[in-house]
Amino acid sequence: MPLWKVYHPVGAFTAEDKKKLAKQVTELYANIPIPKFYVVFIFERTLDEVIAPFVKDRGYDWEITIDETPFDLWSLHGELPPPFESVAEKRWVKENKASPYTITEKLPVNLALAPGISDR
């Protein structure tokens, strides 16, 4: 689930800016495609001013971390997200909501079944 936490100074973004940025980034993910409701945006005031005397002003580096949580560590409405490119995921994309799915819906949409070994 893409989680974007945007830290910024007070007044850096208008409400319209926030809405437009969140919408444009969500559309990028929708083109993968993953369900739009997976994308979460949180706009928070930056702490750069607070930590600057302890980090930036002393010449230290700092970093931003982007982490993708494994599917088995999160759920939506009690449902684990279906596998990427599965029938269930395609349905979630189309319906834009989480819902229960069957074991057969965990299969890839374009499943190419190969014949088994026949010489044994």
N, C-alpha and C positions, 0 to 999 in steps of 0.2 A: 504494500500500500504506500504510494508516494506521499510522504509528509514533508511539506515545505514550511519551515519556521523562518520567517523573514524578520530579522532584527533591524531596526531603523530608528533614526532620531525622530523625536516628536515632530509631526507636521511634514515629514518627508513625502508621504503619500496621502492623496485625498481618498475619500471613500470610493470614488469612481476609479482612481488609479488601482486600488487594491482589487476591485471587482474585475477590471479589465485584465490585469496581470494574471489573476487566478484563472480566469476564463481561458486566456490564451495558452497557458501552460497545461490546463486540463485538456484542451483540444489536442495538444501534442501527444499526450498519453492516449487519448481516444483513437488516434491514428495508428497505434501499435497493433491491434486495439486492445485496450483493457477498459473495464467499466469506468465511466466518469466518476461514479461515486467513490471510487478508490482514492481519488486525489483529495488531499486535505491541505488547506493553507491556513497558517497562523501568522498574523502580523503582530510583532511585539516591539516595544521600545528597545533600542539598542543599549547595551551596557558598555559600549566602547569608552564613553566618557568616564565611567566609574573605574574601569580597569586600566585606563591609559596610564595613570601615574605608576602603576605596579608592573605594567607590561610594556606598552608602546614607548613610553618616555624613558624606559631603562634599556631600550634597544632590543627587547626580546621579540621573538616571533610568536604568532598565534595562528590557529587554524580553524577551519570550518570542516565539520565531518558530515558526510552524507552516507547514510546506512540503509540498506535494504533488509528489513526484517524477514527471516524465513517464513514461508507461508504457514508452517505448523505452529508458529508462535503468536498468531493473531487470528481473530475471527470477526465476522460481521453477523449480527443477529444470531449468534450461536453456530454459524456455519463457517467451516474452514474454507478459504478460497479454493476454487477448483484449479486443477493443473493448467498451466499456460497452454493456449491453443486447443483446449479441450472443448467438447460439445457444451458442457456446462458453462465454461467461461464465455463462450460465444453467446449463450443464452443470457448470461448476466450482462454482457455488453449491450445486447439488444433491448433487454428489459430495464437496464440501468438500476438494478437493485439486487440484493443478495436473496437467495432462496435455496431451499434444500435441493439436492441433486442425487441422482442414482449412481451406482457404481459404473454403469455403462456410459453415463455422461462424462466420466473422468477420462474417457478415451479421446485421443486427438481427433480433430475434425477430419483430417486427411489421412486416416490410418491406412497404411499399405500393409496388408497382411502377407507375409512371406510363407511359402510352403515349408513344412518341417523337413527334417532330414529323413529321407525314405530308404536309405541303404543300410539301415540297422535292423 
